């Protein structure tokens, strides 16, 4: 199903808002496209894996708490900017080249909802359990 003009404009505004976000503990949005279905976002590379993989390999409690604290700083920044992550979990806390935690996929929450609304496929999982 094609995205109507009203939704396309909304997605473009959302992309513009996300592109302006800048914090050491969030991955930077580099670009986006609403032409594909579903729309897509390209983020900076945080090549050192995510916190879930880090915890599977390391027993360093100090590093774990430091990375969780940094993730909380990133989440606090997003909330102050009016962005709700909607899927906050270890797999979306990446470790950047600088060794700091960086939240990712915060823009996809809006895109998932957009895809659900404009899709003729059934939704996997319950909308009831989707964070507000």
N, C-alpha and C positions, 0 to 999 in steps of 0.2 A: 504494500500500500504506500503510496506517495505521501510525503510530508506536505501538508497544506501551507499556504503562504504565512498564515498567522504563526504556526509552529516554527517555520523556517526562521522568521524574524526573531522569535523568542530564543531559538537555539543560537543564532548569530550574536544576540545580546549577551547570552550566557558565556559563549566563547570569548567575547571581548572582555567581560568581567574577569573570567578565569585567567586570561592572558596578562592582566595587570597585576595579579597576585605575585608577591615576591617576599620570601622568608627563607632563612637558612635551613629550616626544618620542613620545607615542602619542596617537592620537585617542581621545577619550572616548566610551565606549558610552553612548548616551542611552536606549535601550530595545531590546526584543527580543520576538519572538513565536514560539512553537512551534506555534501553531494552524495557520498556513499550511504548505504543503508545497512546498518544503523550509522549515524554520525560517528566520527572518530576523533580522538585527541592524541597528539604526539607530545610526550614529556621528555625532559632531559634524561640522560642515562645515569642511573645510580647502579654502577656495575659491580658493587660488592655484595650483592645478594640482599635478602630481606631478613628481618629479625627472626622469623620462624627458622630459617636455615642456620642463622648465627647461633641460636639457642640449641639447636640439634648438635652443633659441633663444639660449642664452648660451654664451660662451666664457670665463666668469669662473671660473678655476681655484680661486681662494681660496674663493668662495662654494660651489663644488661640493664641495670637501674639507670645508668647515664643515658642509654639509648631510649629507654622508655620515657625518661624525663624530657628529652629532646623531642620525642614524638608528641608528648603532651603540649610542649611549647608550640609546635606546628599546628596541632588541633585547636589550641586556644586562639592562635592567629586566624585560622580559617573561620572560627566562630565569630570573632570580632569583625571579620569582613563579610559576615552574613552567609557563609558557605557551611552547609551541613554535610559531613562526609558520608553518612548513611551505611558505610560498610567498613568500619574501623576494626582492623584485625592485624595480627602479626605479619601476614603475607603482604600487607600494603604499607608496612614500615620498612623502607629500604635504607641501606647504608651507602651513603654517597662516597665519592672519591676522597673527600675530606675526612671520612670516618664518622660523620654526623648522621643521625637518623633523619630521614626525609619521608614525609607522608606522600603517598601517590594515590591515584585513582579517585581523588576527591571530586573531579569534574564528571566522572562517569555516572554518578547517582542520578543526575538530571537526564543524562542520555538513556539510561536504562528505563526510566519512567517514560520518556518520549518514545522509546522503541516499543514498550508494552502498549502504550495508547494507540500507536499507529501500526500495530502488527496484527495480521490475521492468524497468527500462531498462538496456541495456548501459552499462558504464563507458567513457567516452571517455578515452583515454590509459591507461597501464598503472599499476596499483597498485604494481607493482614499482619504479617511479620516484618514488613519493610519498615525501617526506621522512619520517623516523621521528617 
